[in-house]
């Protein structure tokens, strides 16, 4: 569902965080604090997914440093 499909009072712009884990996978989670995290083998695949879910808005896709 896109931002415009929701009724005006329920419209929420979705944001995503991309980070790399210790195993080298790229993780994508909806911000803030989503329990669901998707893992990708490449940075490009993670970024493509996050951008498609954020409707192409780079300002809603954030990158975090390696988690140790």
Phi, psi and omega per residue, in radians:
X1 nan 2.327 3.126
X2 -1.587 2.973 3.085
X3 -0.934 -0.712 -3.051
X4 -1.395 -0.274 3.114
X5 -1.342 -0.423 -3.106
X6 -1.412 2.653 3.054
X7 -1.062 2.608 -3.055
X8 -0.873 -0.676 -3.133
X9 -1.285 -0.190 -3.079
X10 -2.005 0.173 -3.097
X11 -1.312 2.153 3.126
X12 -2.277 2.197 3.059
X13 -1.356 2.094 -3.101
X14 -1.424 2.396 3.080
X15 -2.119 2.671 -3.080
X16 -2.337 2.603 3.081
X17 -2.047 2.337 3.089
X18 -2.024 2.300 3.064
X19 -2.556 2.830 3.122
X20 -1.825 2.379 3.114
X21 -1.633 3.128 -3.087
X22 -1.159 -0.366 3.133
X23 -1.516 -0.049 3.123
X24 1.607 0.015 3.098
X25 -1.402 2.661 3.073
X26 -1.728 2.151 -3.065
X27 -1.872 2.389 3.101
X28 -2.113 2.219 3.100
X29 -2.330 2.522 3.059
X30 -1.280 2.413 -3.117
X31 -1.723 2.455 -0.029
X32 -1.597 2.509 2.928
X33 0.909 0.713 3.096
X34 -1.205 2.447 3.080
X35 -1.345 -0.551 -3.122
X36 -1.419 2.152 3.120
X37 -2.214 2.290 3.090
X38 -1.812 2.447 -3.135
X39 -1.897 2.437 3.131
X40 -2.259 2.677 3.139
X41 -1.445 -0.339 -3.124
X42 -2.316 2.674 3.084
X43 -1.072 -0.725 -3.125
X44 -1.055 -0.757 -3.141
X45 -1.139 -0.733 3.122
X46 -1.113 -0.753 -3.130
X47 -1.170 -0.728 3.106
X48 -1.040 -0.776 3.134
X49 -1.096 -0.875 -3.104
X50 -1.066 -0.739 3.130
X51 -1.150 -0.661 3.123
X52 -1.159 -0.679 3.121
X53 -1.252 -0.494 3.117
X54 -1.596 0.236 3.099
X55 0.996 0.659 3.045
X56 1.385 0.106 -3.093
X57 -1.573 1.822 -3.124
X58 -1.075 -0.435 -3.126
X59 -1.238 -0.204 3.132
X60 -1.859 0.214 3.081
X61 -2.108 2.104 -3.038
X62 -2.063 2.581 -3.135
X63 -2.005 2.361 3.088
X64 -1.969 2.684 3.097
X65 -1.217 2.929 3.116
X66 -0.927 2.287 3.106
X67 -1.540 2.138 3.108
X68 -2.019 nan nan
